[in-house]
Amino acid sequence: MRNLWSSVLVVVGITVAIGLLTAVGWPGYVMGAGFGLSLWGMLWFGSFASVQRGTVPARTYATAAAVAVPLGYVFYRLGAQNGAWWAPAFILAGAVLPAASSEQAAPGQERRRLR
């Protein structure tokens, strides 16, 4: 349950950050919520390559958000303030962090399911 509330706090933080950084009103908050949930989804699907399958550690989610939001803001500003430029940053964070996670099993090592 603790992981759930940590994840909710992270998605709320992403929503508020993108909403305030874009300064376009309610569409910015909707984009933030969408990107926050999609980042969680990418990390969840990426977790199936780790030792503990089907979980998104709150620390990994917060780290991915801490990478994606500043990088997305840079893309957003360089892309003539087009909201679509937030997506590449979230895709990068969602694709790279599961692969770079310290919870990865070594190649050739049998992955077991923790119960």
N, C-alpha and C positions, 0 to 999 in steps of 0.2 A: 504494500500500500504506500510505503514511503517513496518508492520509485515512481508511482503514479503521480503523487503530488509534486515531486521534483520535475517531472516531465511537463505537468500542467503549468508550473511556474516558468519553465523555459519557453513554452509556446506562447504564453502571455507576454513574456519579455520580448520575444521576436515580433509579436503582433504590434506591441506598443512602439518598439524601436523603428520598425519599418513605417508604421503609420506616422510617427513624428518626423522621421528623416525625409520621407517623400513630401510631406506637407500638402497633400492633395485632398484631405478630408477622409471621409469614410472609406473610399476605395483603397486607400493606403493601408488601412487596418484590415480590410478583407484580404488584400494581397499578403499582408504579414501573416495572417492566420493560415492562409493556404500554403504559403511557403514553410511555415513552422510545422504544419501537419505533414507536408510532403517530405520534409527533411526527416521527421521521425519515421515515416514509412520507408524511406531509403535506408536508414540505419537499421530498421527492423529486418528488411530483406537481406541486408549485408551481414546481419548477425548470424545467419545460417552457415556462414563460413567459420564461425568462431567455436570455441569449446562449449560455451553455454549458449545453445541455440534458441532462437526465438525470443530473446530479451534485448532490450535497449537500455544499457546502463545510463543512469542520469548523468554521470560524469562525461560519458562519450557524447551524449546529446548536447550538453552544455558547451563542451569543447567545440563541437561542430557548429553550433550557433555562434560561438565567439569568433570562429573563423569566417563563417558565411556572411554575417551581417556587415562587418567592416569591408570585406571584399566586395560584397554586393553593392554597398554604397559607392565604392570607387567605380565599379562598372556602371552604376546608375548615373553618376555624375558625368563620366566620360561618354556615355551613350546618349547624350542630350536629354537627360532626365526622362528616359523611356523606361517605364516600369518593368518591361520584359527583361531588362538587363540584370535584374535581381536573380533570375533563374539560373544563369550559369554558375554563379557563386554557390548557390545552394546545391546544385548538382555536383560541383567539384567537392564540396565538403561532404556530401552524402555518399559519394563514390570513393573518395580517398580515405576517409577516416575509418570505415570498417576494415579496409585492407591494411591500414597502418596501425590498427589497434594492438595493444600489447597482449590482448587476450586471445590472439590467434594461436592456433595449434601449429606446431612445427610440421614442415612438409614430410609426408610419409608417416607421421605419428597418427595413431588411431584416435579418432575423435569420439568421445563418449558423451552421452547425454546425462547431464546432472539432474537428479530427481529431488 
